[in-house]
Amino acid sequence: MNTNKIIYKPVGLLIGVLGGVLATTAFNKVWGAIANTDEAPDPTEKDATWGQVLLAATIQGAIFGVVKAAVDRAGATGYRKVTGEWPDD
């Protein structure tokens, strides 16, 4: 493992945690606007319909995927700006 990967590892973990918080907040706002409820249905929730559960999972997956990609890319780009090297180099 090269030095860049070792140095970037804790930075990447912190960025990932912050991305998770951001994605959760974004999902809750989107779901609240769509469903007029604070929480998405749990897949095992008795009163939730298949449509509600699958829609919530689809939206959540899309938001988390986009946020993760954006945060990971921004972190790597920022690391390059600070160090002059890409984390995987």
KACORVEN-V98346 format. One record per backbone hydrogen bond with DSSP energy under -1.0 kcal/mol. NH is the residue of the N-H (numbers start at 1). CO is the residue of the C=O. Records with the same first field share a line. If there is no record, write none. Layout:
NH->CO  CO
This chain:
6->2
7->3
8->4
9->5
12->8
13->9
14->10
15->11
16->12
17->13
18->14
19->15
20->16
21->17
22->18
23->19
24->20
25->21
26->22
27->23
28->24
29->25
30->26
31->27
32->28
33->29
34->30
35->31
36->32
45->42
53->49
54->50
55->51
56->52
57->53
58->54
59->55
60->56
61->57
62->58
63->59
64->60
65->61
66->62
67->63
68->64
69->65
70->66
71->67
72->68
73->69
74->70
75->71
76->72
77->73
78->74
79->75
80->76
81->77
82->78
83->79
84->80
89->86
